[in-house]
Amino acid sequence: MKRTGSKEVAWDREEWKAGVEGGGRREIAKALTLVESRSAEDRDRALELLSVLWEGRKGWRSEKIGFTGAPGAGKSSLIGALGKAVAERGERLAVLCVDPSSPLSGGSILGDRLRMTMLSGYEHVFVRGIASGNHEGGLSRGVSDAIVVCEAAGFDKIFVESGGVGQSQTAIRYVVDFLLMVVSPGGGDDVQAMKRGLLELVDAVAVSKDDGVFRADVSRTVSDLRAMLGMGGRDIPVVGCSILEEGGLEEVEKVLEGVVGFDEEVMWDRMWFQVERDVRDFFWRELEGDEGFRRVREELRSRVREGNLYPGCAVEELCGWLKGRGRG
């Protein structure tokens, strides 16, 4: 039984499934709250719901587009402008904003929804902030599950905004069909972030603020990025864009029109990547709760800090302890 207010409500996964597939905003919001919950009881129910939704996946046709980039590059503003164009074409759009999590509550702390108010008036646009859960790669299991819910709900497009940029945020590549990186004009830090990991993963780059006094800087940044990508053997679109000028989004929209359609093999590879990631996360959490592991880890950490043990040797010793524990 699930308590709502003063009443006990029976859990009925088929009823929840019908609500999600019917596209009701309230039902979708409830399902997303369920799959994000950290409660063990809710997680069991979430897996039941996701399982029955997954059974009907053959009819899903959502285009999943990811947006990544450094804070302040203009991801949220670009998503808002592109989302407005999608909505005005009569398409259904879900926007999932992946925000960093509070280390205390685990909840989202940036609230990108506040920067997308231009979408709030559209009936067929659904915007939701999703906490990253402080997982390695910048995406929690809840993000992948939220995408499944939105696909089952029949959205034509799903925009996913990552909570950051760089090597630690590359997991977004495995949950979307197309990944767009947004950079600021003259964004040297953004370019360095691409070198560290995203260079091989993004499908296109958009340089924001292509208007007014920034236009020359945008042109130089586009040229620099094209040259850098060419040196890396990648031929992907690099375009300037503006949300202030009429026609400022045309080049980005043309790029997104070229989104590759559904590829079953790619989907399975990405799904299995998530399985392996979640298994690693599970075992690490289990180890964190083991008193013996914590004691050995702290001893090795102290020896490394004191200069008495090379970090690579600490890895070997810790792995040796784990193997011995397994044999015991």
N, C-alpha and C positions, 0 to 999 in steps of 0.2 A: 504494500500500500504506500502511496505517496501523499504526504500531508500538504494541502493547499489551504492557507488560512486556517479555519477551524474544522475543515472537512477532510475526510480521508478519501483519496481518489485512487481507484484501482489502476495499476500499470497495465496498459494494453499496447503492445508494440505495433500491432496492426493498425490501431487507431492513429498512433503517432505517424506511422508510415503514410497512411492515407492523407493525413494533414500536411505532411511535407510535400508529397507528390501533388497535392492539390494547389500548392503554391501560396497558401495563406501566410501572410507576414507574421502573424502571432505564432503560428505553428512552426514556422522556420526558426523564429527567434528562440522558442522553447527548445527545439532540437539542438540548436547551436549551444545554448546554455548547458544542456545535458552533456554534450560531447566534450565541452571544455571543463566540466566539473572534475575536481580532484578527489571527490568522494568515491570510496570503493563500491558502494551500492550503486551510485550513479554510473560509474564506469561499466559495471556489469550490464546495466540497462542500455547504456550507450552502445555497447558492442552488439547487443541484441538488435537494436534499431538499425545500426549500420549494416549488420548482416542481412536484414530483410531488404534494406534499400539497395544493397550491393547486388542482390539477386536480379534486380531489374535493370542493371546497368547497360544492357545491350542497346537500349533506346536513347542513351545519353549523347548529346551533341554539343555540350558547352565548350566554347573556346576559352582556354585558361591562359591569361596573359599576366606575366609577372613584371613588377617594376622595382628596380633596385637603384641605389645611389646614396651618396653621402647625405647626412642631414643638411637641410637648407638648399639642396640642389633643385628642388621644385617638383619632387615626385607627387606630393599630394595635390598641388595646384594643377599639374598636368593630368592626373587621374580625374580630377573634378571636371576639367574642361572636356576631356575625351568622353567621360561618362555622360556629360550633358548632350554631346552630339549623338551618342548611342541611344540615349533616352528619347531624343527628339525624332529618331528614326523609328521609334516604336518597339525597340528591342528591350528585352528584360536583362537587367544587369545586377550582379552582386559584386560588392566591393569589400574585400577582406583586408583590413589594415593590421599588419602584424607589428605590435608595439612591444618594446622591452618590458619585462615584468618587474614589479616591485619585489625586492628580496624579502620583504616582510609578509605581504599579503599574497604575492604571486599574481596580482592583477596587473592590467595594462596601466602604464604610467604616462604615456605621451598623449593619447587621445587624438589620433589623426582625424577622427570624424569631425572634430571642430573646424578643421581646415577644408571640409568638403560640404559646407552648408549649401552650395549651389545645387547639390543633388537632392536636397531634402524635400523639394516640392514635387518630385517625380514619383508617381504611383508605382512604376515598375522598376524602381531602383532600390536596392537593399544594401545599406552600408553597415558594417559591423567591425568593431575593433576586437582583435584576437591577441591575447597575451602570448608572448614567445615562450614563456615558461622557463626562460634562462637556459634553454637547451643549446648544446653545441650545434652550430650551423644556423642559429637564429630562428628555427622553426620548431614548435612543439608538435606532439602527436595531434593535439587539438586542431592545428591548422589544416593538416591533411584530412582529418575527419570533417572539418567544416566545409572543405571543398567537396567532399562526397555528398554532404547534405545539400549543398547548393546545386550540384549537378542533378541530384535526384529531384530537386524542386523545379527543374526545367529552365534554369536561366540560360539565355543565349550566350552571354559572356560572363566570365568571372575574372575580375581584376584582383590581383594579390600584390599588396605593397609590402616589401620586406622592411624589417626594423633597422637595417643598417647596410653596410657595404664592406667588401673585403673577403679575405680567406675564410673567416668564421661565419660568413653569411651566405655561403654558396648552396645551402640545402634547398633554397627556393627553386633552383634549376630542376629539381626532381619532382616538383608538384605542378609545374605549368608547362604549356605547350610552346610558349614563346617568352623570352626574357629580354626586356628592354632596360638598358641602364641609362639613367638620367644624370648628367653632369652639368656643373655650372661653367660659364665661360671662363677660361683661364684656370680651370680647376686642376691644378697640378696634383693635389692630394688624391683627387678622384682617379687621375691617370695612374698614379702609383698603386692605388687599390686594384685597378684592373690588372696591373702587372703581377700582383700577388695572388691572383686567383680567378677573378671574373673574366679576364681576357679570353680564356678558352671556353667560357660558358655562355656569354651573352649572345643574343641573336641580332641585336642592333643597339645603337647608341643615339640618344637625343641630347643635344646641347641646348639648355634652356636660356630664356631671356634674350631671344634673337630679335631685339627691338631697341630703338633709341640709341643711347650712348654705348650699349653693350654689343651692338651689331658687329663691329670690327673685331672685338674679342671673340665673339662666337665664331666668326669666319676663321680666325687663326686656330682656335681650339678644334674645330672640325677638321682642318687641314692636318694639324698635329696628330690627331687621333687616327685619321685615315693612314697617315704615314707609319705610325706605330703598329697599327693592326696589320698593315701590309708587310712589315718586317717580321711579324709573327706568323705570316702565312694565312691570315684570315681576311676574307673579302666579305665584310658585312656592312650594312648601311650605317652611315653616320650622318645625321641631319640636324639642322638647327630648328628650333621651334619657339613660338611665342604664344602665350595665352592672352596677350593684350591686343594684338593686331588681328584684324580680319584676315583669314587665310593663313594664320600663323601655325595652324596644326595640320595643314594639308600634307606636308611631307611625312609627318609621323603617321597620319591615317593611311597613307599609301603603303607605308612599311607594314603596318598592322594588317592591312588587307592581304598581305602575302603570308599570313600565318599558316604554317603547314597543318594540314588536317590530321585527323585522328590516326595514330600509328600504334597498332596493338602491341607490337614487340617493344616499342619504346615505353609504352604504358606499363607493361609487365616488368621491365628492367627498373623503372622508377619505383614501382610499388615494392619490389623486392629490396631495393636500396633502403626504403623506409623500414621494412621488416628488420633488416640487419641493424640499422641504426637504433631502433627501439629495443632490440635484444641487448645491444651493448649498454644502452642507458639503464635497462633493468638490472643487469648484473653489476653495474657500477653502484647503483643505489643499494643493492643487496650487500655489496662489500662495505659501503659506507656505514651500514648498520652492524657490521661485525667488529666486536671489540678487539679481537686479535689482529685483524687487518689494520685497524686504526693505530694500534700500539706499534706494530712493525713499521707502518708508514711514517709515523712521527719520529721513530728512532732513526730511520734512514734520512728523513728530511733534516734532522739535526746534524747528522754526520756530513751531509752535503753542504749545509750552511757554514759549518765549521771548517770546511776545506779538507776533510778527511776522507771523502768519498766522491768519486766522479759520478755525475748524474746518470751516465750510461750504465755504470756498475750498479747504481741504485735500482735501475730498471731490472737488471738481471737478478738481483737479490730478491726484489719484490715478486717477480715472476716465479723464481725458484720457490719462494714461500707458498705462493698460490698452488703450484704443482704438488708440493708436499702436502698441503692441506687437502687437495683433492684425493691423494692416495690414502690419506688417513680416514 
